[in-house]
Amino acid sequence: MKEISAPRLPAGVPHRRLCLATDVEQYSRLDTRTQSTVQCELVRLLDEAAELTGLDRAAWTRQPQGDLEFAVLPEATPEDAVLGPFIHHLAVRLGERNARPAVQRVRLRMAVDAGVVADAALGHAGPAPVAVARYVNAHQLKAVLAALTEADLAVIVSDRLYQDVVRSGRRGLDPAQYVRAHVRVKEFGGYGWIRVPGHTPDGVRSAVAEAPKPNPLPDAATPSPTAVSQYVHQGAAVGRDVVGGLTLGLPVPPSPADSGPAR
């Protein structure tokens, strides 16, 4: 009997995939030689954390961008394994690395989201690539690292991942360790949840509350309240750039505590 193989999906068909962006804090302040070393260290740390978690980094579709690696993970990747053991192992190995004498300290911001991703001419397009590119640059995430000077890693996950995975409590994920932040970067707005491995949520909460707001845009460019949920104006994303049009969810007006000028 002739075996019938499953039909191959054409390139560009969107699938739900896990997306991850890892950025080096204050990378631009380093000299050229140190930047090169830090890039190698970032790749090594991610490789080691994946191996310790049982994830196959060779199967990740990766887009290196100097101080940042954007990656789309295989469809079968357990999301709780990434949010739990992978982040734990990365934090531990990063801490061990930074504890060595005479090394340039490396501090990382990480963003994780799951959603529609499609192959595109320059990499990937879809809501999740847009979201992680914006979340990783959230001013609240930067403020958390600035306030918690002993922390080496700060992680933000999308609201959809928090609701779908973190709140389920799988693999020891504790929802109480995450602090909500309303993120506005460029035309993107949405809720994310920040956690700093090894630190209590109280310090994270204080840093988020005291984070300086982005510089305001001119009145004509300020989005209306209905435009600041998970929405991207005229855009599909490749890496950090937006070029097309995507809506990630129904508009959610920000709470009074989250209101402020958009960037």
SERO-4910 file (N, C-alpha, C, O; in steps of 0.05 Angstrom, whole numbers):
BEGIN
 pado doro    nc1    nc2    nc3   cac1   cac2   cac3    cc1    cc2    cc3    oc1    oc2    oc3
  Met    A     17    -24      0      0      0      0     18     25      0     36     28     16
  Lys    A     12     43    -18     28     67    -20     22     86      3     -1     92      9
  Glu    A     43     95     16     40    113     38     33    141     28     46    151      9
  Ile    A     13    153     40      5    180     32     16    200     52      9    199     76
  Ser    A     33    217     43     46    237     60     27    260     64     11    267     47
  Ala    A     30    273     87     14    297     93     22    319     74     45    323     68
  Pro    A      2    335     64      8    357     46     25    378     60     21    384     83
  Arg    A     44    389     45     61    410     56     48    437     53     37    443     31
  Leu    A     48    452     74     36    478     73     54    497     57     78    497     61
  Pro    A     42    514     41     59    533     26     72    553     44     62    559     66
  Ala    A     95    564     35    109    584     51     91    608     54     76    616     37
  Gly    A     94    620     77     78    644     83     52    639     97     39    658    106
  Val    A     44    614    100     19    608    114     23    613    144     42    602    155
  Pro    A      7    629    157     12    635    185      5    612    204    -13    597    199
  His    A     21    610    225     17    590    246     20    604    273     33    625    274
  Arg    A      9    592    294     15    602    321     43    592    329     48    568    330
  Arg    A     60    610    335     87    604    342     95    621    366     85    642    371
  Leu    A    115    610    381    126    625    403    149    642    393    167    632    379
  Cys    A    149    668    400    170    686    392    184    697    416    172    702    437
  Leu    A    210    701    413    227    709    436    247    730    426    261    725    406
  Ala    A    250    752    441    270    772    435    287    776    460    277    780    481
  Thr    A    314    775    456    332    779    478    351    802    471    365    800    451
  Asp    A    352    822    488    367    847    482    387    852    504    381    848    528
  Val    A    411    861    496    432    868    516    428    897    525    427    915    508
  Glu    A    427    901    551    423    928    562    448    944    558    471    935    563
  Gln    A    445    969    549    467    989    546    489    979    528    513    984    533
  Tyr    A    482    964    507    502    952    489    517    974    474    541    971    469
  Ser    A    504    996    467    517   1017    451    540   1031    465    556   1044    452
  Arg    A    541   1028    492    562   1041    507    589   1025    506    609   1035    515
  Leu    A    587   1000    496    611    983    495    628    990    471    618    999    450
  Asp    A    654    985    473    672    988    450    668    964    431    655    945    438
  Thr    A    680    966    407    675    947    386    684    919    395    669    899    390
  Arg    A    707    916    407    717    890    415    698    878    436    692    854    435
  Thr    A    690    894    455    672    883    476    645    876    465    633    856    473
  Gln    A    635    892    445    609    885    433    611    858    419    592    842    422
  Ser    A    633    852    406    637    826    393    637    804    413    624    783    409
  Thr    A    651    808    435    652    788    456    624    783    468    616    760    473
  Val    A    610    805    474    583    802    486    564    788    467    548    772    477
  Gln    A    566    793    441    549    778    423    553    748    424    534    733    425
  Cys    A    578    740    425    585    712    428    575    700    454    564    678    455
  Glu    A    577    716    475    568    707    502    538    704    502    528    685    514
  Leu    A    524    722    489    494    720    488    486    694    475    468    680    485
  Val    A    498    688    452    491    664    437    497    639    454    481    621    456
  Arg    A    520    640    467    528    617    484    509    613    507    501    590    513
  Leu    A    501    635    520    483    632    543    455    621    534    444    605    548
  Leu    A    445    631    512    420    621    502    422    592    494    403    576    499
  Asp    A    444    584    481    449    556    474    449    538    499    436    518    499
  Glu    A    463    547    519    465    531    544    439    528    558    431    507    568
  Ala    A    424    550    560    398    550    573    379    531    558    364    516    571
  Ala    A    379    532    532    362    515    516    370    485    520    352    468    523
  Glu    A    396    480    519    404    452    523    396    441    550    387    418    552
  Leu    A    400    457    571    392    448    598    362    444    600    353    428    617
  Thr    A    346    458    584    317    455    584    308    433    566    285    424    568
  Gly    A    325    423    549    317    402    530    305    413    504    291    399    490
  Leu    A    311    438    498    302    451    473    324    450    452    347    453    459
  Asp    A    316    447    428    334    445    405    338    472    392    321    480    376
  Arg    A    360    486    399    364    512    388    369    512    358    364    531    344
  Ala    A    378    489    348    383    487    319    356    489    303    356    495    280
  Ala    A    334    483    317    308    485    304    295    512    306    274    517    294
  Trp    A    308    530    321    298    558    323    305    573    297    327    570    287
  Thr    A    286    589    288    292    607    266    301    634    279    285    648    291
  Arg    A    326    640    275    338    662    290    346    685    271    356    681    249
  Gln    A    341    710    281    348    734    266    366    751    284    356    768    299
  Pro    A    392    746    284    410    763    300    410    792    290    409    797    266
  Gln    A    411    811    310    410    839    303    430    854    320    424    875    331
  Gly    A    455    844    322    475    857    338    471    852    368    480    832    378
  Asp    A    458    871    381    454    869    410    429    853    416    423    849    440
  Leu    A    414    844    396    389    830    400    387    805    383    396    805    360
  Glu    A    376    784    395    368    761    378    338    758    379    326    755    401
  Phe    A    326    757    356    298    751    353    296    722    343    310    715    325
  Ala    A    278    706    355    276    678    348    247    670    346    230    678    363
  Val    A    241    653    327    215    640    325    220    611    330    236    598    317
  Leu    A    206    600    350    210    573    359    192    553    345    171    562    335
  Pro    A    199    528    343    182    508    329    154    506    341    150    512    365
  Glu    A    135    498    325    107    496    334    104    478    359     87    483    375
  Ala    A    120    457    361    117    438    383    129    447    409    128    432    429
  Thr    A    142    470    409    156    479    434    136    483    457    117    498    454
  Pro    A    140    470    480    122    475    503    126    503    514    148    510    522
  Glu    A    105    519    514    108    547    522    115    549    552    130    567    559
  Asp    A    106    531    568    112    532    596    142    525    601    153    533    621
  Ala    A    154    509    584    182    502    586    199    527    582    220    530    595
  Val    A    191    544    563    206    568    558    203    588    581    222    600    590
  Leu    A    178    592    590    173    612    611    183    602    638    188    619    656
  Gly    A    186    576    642    196    566    667    225    558    666    242    575    672
  Pro    A    232    533    660    259    523    661    279    539    643    301    544    652
  Phe    A    271    546    619    290    560    602    299    586    614    323    592    615
  Ile    A    280    602    623    287    628    635    302    624    661    321    639    667
  His    A    295    604    676    310    598    701    339    591    695    357    603    707
  His    A    344    574    675    371    566    669    387    590    657    411    593    663
  Leu    A    374    606    641    387    630    630    395    649    653    418    659    652
  Ala    A    378    653    672    384    671    694    408    660    711    425    675    719
  Val    A    408    634    715    429    622    731    456    624    716    476    632    728
  Arg    A    456    616    691    481    617    676    491    646    672    516    650    673
  Leu    A    473    664    668    481    692    666    493    703    692    513    717    692
  Gly    A    481    695    715    491    703    740    519    692    745    537    705    756
  Glu    A    523    666    738    549    654    741    570    668    723    593    672    732
  Arg    A    562    675    700    580    688    681    588    715    692    612    723    691
  Asn    A    569    731    702    575    757    712    590    757    738    602    777    746
  Ala    A    590    735    752    604    733    778    634    728    774    650    730    792
  Arg    A    642    721    749    671    717    744    685    744    745    675    764    737
  Pro    A    710    743    756    725    769    759    733    779    731    739    764    713
  Ala    A    735    806    730    745    819    706    730    814    680    742    813    659
  Val    A    704    810    682    688    807    658    669    831    656    660    841    676
  Gln    A    662    839    632    643    859    627    615    848    634    606    828    623
  Arg    A    602    861    653    575    851    661    556    853    638    555    873    624
  Val    A    540    832    635    519    831    615    492    829    629    488    812    645
  Arg    A    474    848    622    447    848    632    428    846    609    432    859    588
  Leu    A    407    830    612    389    824    589    361    832    595    351    830    617
  Arg    A    347    841    574    318    844    573    307    823    554    318    819    532
  Met    A    286    809    562    274    789    545    244    793    543    231    800    563
  Ala    A    233    788    519    205    790    514    196    764    501    209    754    483
  Val    A    172    755    509    162    729    498    132    733    492    117    744    508
  Asp    A    124    724    468     96    724    461     91    700    443    109    688    431
  Ala    A     66    693    441     57    671    423     34    682    406     15    694    417
  Gly    A     35    677    380     14    686    363     19    680    334     37    663    328
  Val    A      4    692    317      6    686    288     33    696    277     41    719    282
  Val    A     47    678    263     72    684    251     72    672    223     63    650    219
  Ala    A     81    688    203     83    678    176    111    684    165    122    705    172
  Asp    A    121    666    149    147    672    136    143    696    117    122    698    104
  Ala    A    163    712    115    162    736     97    189    739     84    209    726     91
  Ala    A    190    757     65    214    761     48    239    768     65    261    760     58
  Leu    A    235    783     86    257    792    103    258    779    130    272    788    148
  Gly    A    243    757    133    243    744    159    215    734    166    206    713    156
  His    A    201    748    183    174    740    192    156    764    194    164    786    198
  Ala    A    130    758    191    109    778    194     88    767    213     84    742    214
  Gly    A     74    784    226     52    775    243     51    790    270     69    804    276
  Pro    A     30    786    285     26    800    310     48    794    331     58    812    344
  Ala    A     56    768    333     76    762    354    103    774    348    115    785    367
  Pro    A    114    774    324    139    788    319    137    818    325    156    830    335
  Val    A    114    830    319    111    859    326    112    862    356    126    880    366
  Ala    A     97    845    370     94    849    399    121    846    413    127    863    430
  Val    A    136    825    407    161    821    422    181    844    417    196    852    434
  Ala    A    181    855    392    198    877    386    191    902    402    208    918    408
  Arg    A    165    905    408    157    928    424    160    923    454    170    940    468
  Tyr    A    152    899    463    154    893    491    183    895    501    188    905    523
  Val    A    202    885    485    230    885    495    241    913    498    261    917    512
  Asn    A    228    932    485    237    960    488    218    977    506    220   1001    506
  Ala    A    201    963    521    183    977    539    198    993    560    217    983    572
  His    A    190   1018    564    204   1035    583    202   1024    611    220   1028    628
  Gln    A    180   1009    618    178    997    644    199    975    648    210    972    670
  Leu    A    204    960    627    224    938    629    252    950    634    267    939    649
  Lys    A    258    971    619    283    985    623    285    997    651    307    996    663
  Ala    A    263   1008    660    263   1020    687    268    999    709    280   1005    729
  Val    A    257    975    705    261    954    724    290    947    727    300    944    749
  Leu    A    304    943    704    333    937    706    349    960    718    368    956    733
  Ala    A    340    985    712    354   1008    723    351   1009    753    369   1017    768
  Ala    A    327   1002    763    321   1003    792    333    980    807    344    983    829
  Leu    A    331    956    796    341    932    809    369    926    800    374    910    782
  Thr    A    388    941    811    416    940    801    429    913    804    449    908    790
  Glu    A    420    896    822    431    869    825    420    849    805    432    828    802
  Ala    A    399    856    791    387    838    772    402    837    746    413    857    737
  Asp    A    404    813    735    418    809    709    398    805    687    405    808    663
  Leu    A    373    798    693    354    791    673    326    800    681    317    796    704
  Ala    A    312    814    663    284    822    666    268    811    643    276    815    620
  Val    A    246    799    649    230    785    628    202    797    628    189    802    648
  Ile    A    191    802    603    164    810    600    150    791    581    160    784    560
  Val    A    126    781    589    110    764    573     85    778    565     75    795    580
  Ser    A     74    771    542     49    784    533     26    776    551     27    756    566
  Asp    A      5    792    551    -19    786    566    -31    759    558    -41    744    575
  Arg    A    -30    753    532    -42    728    523    -27    704    534    -39    684    541
  Leu    A      0    705    535     15    684    547     11    682    577      9    660    588
  Tyr    A      9    705    590      4    704    619    -23    691    624    -25    674    642
  Gln    A    -43    698    609    -70    687    614    -71    657    607    -83    642    621
  Asp    A    -59    650    584    -61    623    574    -43    603    589    -50    580    592
  Val    A    -19    612    597      1    594    608      8    599    637      7    581    653
  Val    A     15    624    644     24    630    671      3    625    691      8    613    712
  Arg    A    -21    634    686    -43    632    706    -51    603    710    -65    596    729
  Ser    A    -43    585    692    -50    557    695    -32    543    716    -39    522    727
  Gly    A    -10    556    723      8    546    744     25    523    735     37    509    751
  Arg    A     26    517    709     42    495    699     71    499    704     82    521    704
  Arg    A     85    477    709    114    476    714    123    496    735    144    509    732
  Gly    A    107    500    755    115    517    777    113    547    771    124    563    786
  Leu    A    100    554    749     98    583    743     79    596    764     57    586    769
  Asp    A     88    617    776     73    631    797     63    658    787     79    676    783
  Pro    A     37    660    782     26    686    772     32    709    790     34    732    780
  Ala    A     35    704    816     40    726    835     68    739    831     73    761    842
  Gln    A     86    726    817    112    737    812    113    757    789    134    769    784
  Tyr    A     91    760    775     90    778    752     75    803    759     56    803    774
  Val    A     85    825    747     73    852    752     63    863    725     78    863    706
  Arg    A     38    871    724     27    881    699     37    909    693     40    926    710
  Ala    A     41    914    667     49    940    657     35    945    631     33    928    614
  His    A     26    970    628     13    978    602     35    989    584     46   1011    590
  Val    A     41    976    563     64    982    546     55    998    522     36    990    508
  Arg    A     69   1020    517     64   1036    493     91   1042    480    108   1056    491
  Val    A     95   1031    457    120   1035    441    112   1040    413     99   1023    400
  Lys    A    119   1063    402    111   1071    375     80   1069    373     66   1080    391
  Glu    A     69   1055    353     41   1053    350     29   1030    365      4   1026    365
  Phe    A     46   1014    379     36    991    393     28    998    422     41   1014    435
  Gly    A      7    986    431     -1    988    459    -13    961    468    -28    949    453
  Gly    A     -6    953    492    -17    928    502     -7    922    530     12    935    539
  Tyr    A    -20    904    544    -11    897    570     10    875    569      8    856    553
  Gly    A     31    877    586     51    857    589     55    852    619     46    867    635
  Trp    A     68    830    625     73    822    652    103    817    657    115    802    643
  Ile    A    114    832    676    143    832    680    150    815    705    137    816    726
  Arg    A    171    800    701    183    784    723    213    786    723    225    787    701
  Val    A    225    787    746    254    788    749    262    763    765    258    763    789
  Pro    A    274    743    752    282    719    767    300    726    791    319    741    789
  Gly    A    293    714    814    308    718    838    301    743    854    313    748    874
  His    A    281    758    844    272    782    858    242    781    863    227    770    847
  Thr    A    234    792    886    206    792    893    191    812    875    203    831    865
  Pro    A    165    808    872    150    826    855    147    855    867    141    873    852
  Asp    A    152    858    893    149    884    905    168    905    892    160    927    885
  Gly    A    194    897    889    213    915    876    206    920    847    209    943    838
  Val    A    196    900    833    188    903    805    164    923    804    163    940    787
  Arg    A    145    919    822    121    936    822    128    965    827    117    983    814
  Ser    A    146    970    845    154    998    851    168   1010    826    163   1033    820
  Ala    A    185    994    813    199   1005    790    180   1011    767    183   1030    753
  Val    A    160    993    763    140    998    742    124   1023    748    119   1039    730
  Ala    A    116   1026    773    100   1049    781    115   1075    778    103   1096    771
  Glu    A    141   1074    782    157   1099    781    171   1103    755    186   1122    751
  Ala    A    166   1085    736    179   1087    710    172   1113    696    148   1120    695
  Pro    A    191   1129    686    185   1153    672    169   1148    647    175   1128    632
  Lys    A    150   1164    641    133   1161    617    149   1169    593    166   1187    594
  Pro    A    144   1157    569    158   1165    545    151   1194    538    131   1205    547
  Asn    A    168   1207    522    163   1234    513    137   1235    497    132   1217    481
  Pro    A    121   1255    501     95   1257    486     99   1263    457    118   1276    449
  Leu    A     80   1253    441     79   1260    413     63   1286    410     48   1294    428
  Pro    A     65   1299    387     47   1322    382     19   1313    383     13   1290    378
  Asp    A      0   1332    389    -28   1324    393    -39   1309    369    -55   1291    373
  Ala    A    -32   1317    345    -43   1305    321    -34   1276    319    -48   1260    306
  Ala    A    -12   1269    331     -2   1241    329     -9   1224    353     -3   1200    353
  Thr    A    -22   1235    373    -29   1220    397    -52   1202    391    -73   1211    382
  Pro    A    -49   1175    396    -70   1156    391    -94   1161    408    -92   1171    431
  Ser    A   -118   1155    398   -142   1156    414   -142   1133    433   -127   1113    429
  Pro    A   -159   1133    455   -160   1111    474   -166   1084    461   -156   1064    470
  Thr    A   -181   1084    439   -188   1059    426   -165   1048    409   -168   1027    398
  Ala    A   -143   1063    407   -121   1054    390    -97   1044    406    -76   1038    395
  Val    A   -100   1042    432    -77   1035    448    -80   1008    463    -67   1004    483
  Ser    A    -97    990    453    -95    962    462    -74    949    444    -57    963    433
  Gln    A    -76    922    440    -55    909    424    -61    915    395    -75    899    381
  Tyr    A    -51    937    385    -57    946    358    -31    958    346    -16    971    359
  Val    A    -27    952    320     -5    964    306    -16    978    282    -29    967    265
  His    A     -9   1004    280    -20   1021    259     -5   1016    233     20   1020    232
  Gln    A    -19   1008    212     -7   1004    185     18    986    187     39    994    178
  Gly    A     15    962    199     40    948    201     40    918    204     23    907    218
  Ala    A     58    905    190     67    878    196     96    880    201    109    897    190
  Ala    A    107    863    219    134    868    228    154    848    218    149    825    214
  Val    A    178    858    213    201    842    209    222    852    228    231    875    227
  Gly    A    230    835    247    249    844    267    237    866    283    216    863    296
  Arg    A    250    889    283    241    912    299    224    932    283    214    951    294
  Asp    A    222    927    257    209    948    240    180    940    234    173    916    234
  Val    A    164    960    229    136    956    223    130    967    195    136    990    189
  Val    A    119    950    179    112    959    152     86    948    142     88    936    121
  Gly    A     64    950    151     39    939    140     16    943    159     16    965    170
  Gly    A     -3    925    164    -25    931    182    -36    907    196    -45    888    184
  Leu    A    -35    907    223    -44    884    239    -59    893    263    -52    913    275
  Thr    A    -80    878    270    -94    882    295    -91    857    312    -97    836    302
  Leu    A    -81    860    337    -75    837    353    -98    830    372    -98    808    383
  Gly    A   -117    847    375   -139    841    393   -159    864    394   -154    885    382
  Leu    A   -181    860    408   -200    882    411   -189    905    427   -174    900    446
  Pro    A   -195    929    420   -185    952    435   -192    950    464   -215    944    471
  Val    A   -173    956    482   -178    956    511   -169    983    521   -145    988    523
  Pro    A   -187   1001    528   -179   1027    538   -161   1024    563   -168   1007    580
  Pro    A   -140   1039    565   -123   1037    589   -137   1047    614   -155   1064    612
  Ser    A   -129   1036    637   -140   1045    662   -129   1072    669   -108   1080    657
  Pro    A   -141   1087    687   -131   1114    694   -102   1113    704    -87   1131    699
  Ala    A    -94   1091    718    -67   1089    728    -47   1086    705    -24   1093    708
  Asp    A    -56   1075    683    -38   1070    661    -38   1093    641    -21   1093    622
  Ser    A    -56   1112    644    -58   1133    624    -34   1151    625    -21   1155    646
  Gly    A    -27   1161    602     -4   1178    600      2   1183    571    -11   1171    554
  Pro    A     21   1200    565     27   1207    537     38   1183    523     53   1167    534
  Ala    A     31   1180    497     41   1158    481     67   1167    468     72   1190    464
  Arg    A     83   1147    461    108   1153    447    105   1147    417    123   1151    402
***
